[in-house]
């Protein structure tokens, strides 16, 4: 096996075009390689910045869930300056 290099990625709070970043297929392949090398879910999670339960769930499911998109018509946004509605 080749030595795995740490993956540098933005924090989970950073967004890309309004959507939270999710694990990429390449990153998931790294997870599988780390598991084959005997790394625990905790070790993988610490290295990649995901919770160990999330790593475990994705490994058991065969990968992370597909990204979901929300149609523009389904998005709800308050007009600028409107904080709440009082009755």
Rosetta constraint file for C-alpha pairs under 8 A:
AtomPair CA 4 CA 30 HARMONIC 7.65 0.50
AtomPair CA 4 CA 34 HARMONIC 7.90 0.50
AtomPair CA 6 CA 47 HARMONIC 7.02 0.50
AtomPair CA 6 CA 48 HARMONIC 7.61 0.50
AtomPair CA 7 CA 27 HARMONIC 7.72 0.50
AtomPair CA 7 CA 48 HARMONIC 6.76 0.50
AtomPair CA 10 CA 14 HARMONIC 6.22 0.50
AtomPair CA 12 CA 20 HARMONIC 6.71 0.50
AtomPair CA 12 CA 21 HARMONIC 6.33 0.50
AtomPair CA 12 CA 22 HARMONIC 7.96 0.50
AtomPair CA 13 CA 20 HARMONIC 6.99 0.50
AtomPair CA 14 CA 20 HARMONIC 6.76 0.50
AtomPair CA 14 CA 21 HARMONIC 7.25 0.50
AtomPair CA 15 CA 19 HARMONIC 5.44 0.50
AtomPair CA 15 CA 20 HARMONIC 4.81 0.50
AtomPair CA 15 CA 21 HARMONIC 6.03 0.50
AtomPair CA 16 CA 20 HARMONIC 6.41 0.50
AtomPair CA 16 CA 21 HARMONIC 6.40 0.50
AtomPair CA 22 CA 67 HARMONIC 7.68 0.50
AtomPair CA 23 CA 27 HARMONIC 6.16 0.50
AtomPair CA 23 CA 28 HARMONIC 6.69 0.50
AtomPair CA 23 CA 64 HARMONIC 6.88 0.50
AtomPair CA 24 CA 28 HARMONIC 6.35 0.50
AtomPair CA 25 CA 29 HARMONIC 6.26 0.50
AtomPair CA 25 CA 63 HARMONIC 7.88 0.50
AtomPair CA 26 CA 30 HARMONIC 6.45 0.50
AtomPair CA 27 CA 31 HARMONIC 6.39 0.50
AtomPair CA 28 CA 32 HARMONIC 6.39 0.50
AtomPair CA 28 CA 63 HARMONIC 6.61 0.50
AtomPair CA 28 CA 64 HARMONIC 7.62 0.50
AtomPair CA 29 CA 33 HARMONIC 6.26 0.50
AtomPair CA 30 CA 34 HARMONIC 6.10 0.50
AtomPair CA 31 CA 35 HARMONIC 6.25 0.50
AtomPair CA 31 CA 44 HARMONIC 6.83 0.50
AtomPair CA 31 CA 55 HARMONIC 7.84 0.50
AtomPair CA 32 CA 36 HARMONIC 6.27 0.50
AtomPair CA 32 CA 59 HARMONIC 7.34 0.50
AtomPair CA 33 CA 37 HARMONIC 6.30 0.50
AtomPair CA 34 CA 38 HARMONIC 6.53 0.50
AtomPair CA 34 CA 39 HARMONIC 5.52 0.50
AtomPair CA 34 CA 44 HARMONIC 7.02 0.50
AtomPair CA 35 CA 39 HARMONIC 5.10 0.50
AtomPair CA 35 CA 40 HARMONIC 6.73 0.50
AtomPair CA 35 CA 41 HARMONIC 7.80 0.50
AtomPair CA 39 CA 43 HARMONIC 6.08 0.50
AtomPair CA 39 CA 44 HARMONIC 6.53 0.50
AtomPair CA 40 CA 44 HARMONIC 6.24 0.50
AtomPair CA 41 CA 45 HARMONIC 5.90 0.50
AtomPair CA 41 CA 52 HARMONIC 4.91 0.50
AtomPair CA 41 CA 53 HARMONIC 7.43 0.50
AtomPair CA 41 CA 55 HARMONIC 6.05 0.50
AtomPair CA 41 CA 56 HARMONIC 6.17 0.50
AtomPair CA 42 CA 46 HARMONIC 6.10 0.50
AtomPair CA 42 CA 51 HARMONIC 7.50 0.50
AtomPair CA 42 CA 52 HARMONIC 4.86 0.50
AtomPair CA 43 CA 47 HARMONIC 6.25 0.50
AtomPair CA 43 CA 52 HARMONIC 7.95 0.50
AtomPair CA 44 CA 48 HARMONIC 6.11 0.50
AtomPair CA 44 CA 50 HARMONIC 7.95 0.50
AtomPair CA 44 CA 52 HARMONIC 7.30 0.50
AtomPair CA 44 CA 55 HARMONIC 7.52 0.50
AtomPair CA 45 CA 49 HARMONIC 5.40 0.50
AtomPair CA 45 CA 50 HARMONIC 4.57 0.50
AtomPair CA 45 CA 51 HARMONIC 5.34 0.50
AtomPair CA 45 CA 52 HARMONIC 5.00 0.50
AtomPair CA 45 CA 55 HARMONIC 6.52 0.50
AtomPair CA 46 CA 50 HARMONIC 6.73 0.50
AtomPair CA 46 CA 51 HARMONIC 7.60 0.50
AtomPair CA 46 CA 52 HARMONIC 7.88 0.50
AtomPair CA 50 CA 54 HARMONIC 6.58 0.50
AtomPair CA 50 CA 55 HARMONIC 6.83 0.50
AtomPair CA 51 CA 55 HARMONIC 6.59 0.50
AtomPair CA 52 CA 56 HARMONIC 6.15 0.50
AtomPair CA 53 CA 57 HARMONIC 6.08 0.50
AtomPair CA 54 CA 58 HARMONIC 6.17 0.50
AtomPair CA 55 CA 59 HARMONIC 6.17 0.50
AtomPair CA 56 CA 60 HARMONIC 6.23 0.50
AtomPair CA 57 CA 61 HARMONIC 6.08 0.50
AtomPair CA 58 CA 62 HARMONIC 5.92 0.50
AtomPair CA 58 CA 63 HARMONIC 4.68 0.50
AtomPair CA 58 CA 64 HARMONIC 5.03 0.50
AtomPair CA 58 CA 65 HARMONIC 7.80 0.50
AtomPair CA 59 CA 63 HARMONIC 5.89 0.50
AtomPair CA 70 CA 74 HARMONIC 6.46 0.50
AtomPair CA 70 CA 75 HARMONIC 6.98 0.50
AtomPair CA 71 CA 75 HARMONIC 6.79 0.50
AtomPair CA 78 CA 82 HARMONIC 6.19 0.50
AtomPair CA 78 CA 83 HARMONIC 7.75 0.50
